[in-house]
Amino acid sequence: MLGIVRVASTLLLGLYAGGVFFAVIAPSLGRLPGPAYVRYWQALSTDYGRAMPPLLLACVVLLLATGVLSFGRGRLVFGLTVGVLLLVVATIVLTVTQLEPLNRLADAWDADRLPADWTAARDRWLTLHAVRTAVAVVAFVALLAAQAVDAGRPAGIGASNGAGAGRTVGP
């Protein structure tokens, strides 16, 4: 069961990390003229606003299940899994408290009549988005690492209480 849940959480976290990574690897977007950039920002906010909450909620639920199921797989595997969950929650908190208010601000703008300080909001969003992306990518890599460590562990290795990784469990 752990394998199935971990694969599903890895797929969802990979979709999320890849989705937010796009804006970081496409710096030309930040050089668009104001009206074009704001229209892009508004469209992205709408699309991501619909897709990301259910994706992230499902990811968090699956990561919780992965954590519970990996408890007996040793400290490293369990610790990485809990760390991943905390990192994903951190990206959600950052999004809700910092990025969403900027999205709502930009959504209210008329792209043809931008406020004089619109670039300050864009630059703040880009900076915060880069932080969110870094955290999401680290979480994804850590989840892959947990999978790799666990997959390399021979059957019967790990402690049922999560302590003593590397000790054989059994008679």
Residue pairs with C-beta under 8 A, 6 or more apart in sequence:
1 69
2 66
2 69
2 70
2 73
2 150
5 62
5 65
5 66
5 69
6 66
6 69
6 70
6 143
6 146
6 147
6 150
8 62
9 59
9 62
9 63
9 65
9 66
9 143
10 140
10 143
10 144
10 147
12 55
12 56
12 58
12 59
12 62
13 59
13 63
13 84
13 88
13 136
13 139
13 140
13 143
14 140
15 55
16 52
16 55
16 56
16 59
16 88
16 91
16 136
16 140
17 133
17 136
17 137
17 139
17 140
19 48
19 51
19 52
20 91
20 129
20 132
20 133
20 136
21 133
21 136
21 137
23 29
23 44
23 126
23 129
23 133
24 129
24 130
24 133
29 37
29 40
30 37
30 122
30 126
32 40
34 111
34 114
34 118
34 119
35 111
35 112
35 114
36 111
37 122
38 106
38 109
38 111
38 114
38 118
39 111
41 103
41 106
41 122
41 125
42 106
42 107
42 109
42 111
45 103
45 106
45 107
46 107
49 103
52 95
56 88
56 91
56 92
59 88
60 85
60 88
60 89
60 92
63 81
63 84
63 85
63 88
63 143
64 85
66 81
67 78
67 81
67 82
67 85
70 77
70 78
70 81
70 146
70 150
71 78
71 161
71 162
72 158
72 159
72 160
72 161
72 162
72 169
73 150
73 153
73 158
73 162
73 165
74 149
74 150
74 153
74 157
74 158
74 159
74 162
74 164
74 165
74 166
75 162
75 163
75 164
75 165
76 146
76 149
76 165
77 146
77 149
77 150
77 153
77 158
77 165
78 162
80 142
80 143
80 145
80 146
80 149
81 143
81 146
83 139
83 142
84 139
84 142
84 143
84 146
87 135
87 136
87 138
87 139
87 142
88 136
88 139
90 135
91 132
91 135
91 136
91 139
94 128
94 131
94 132
94 135
95 132
98 128
99 125
99 128
99 129
99 132
102 121
102 124
102 125
102 128
103 125
105 121
106 118
106 121
106 122
106 125
109 115
109 118
156 168
156 169
156 170
157 165
157 166
157 167
157 168
157 169
158 165
158 167
158 169
159 165
159 167
159 169
160 169
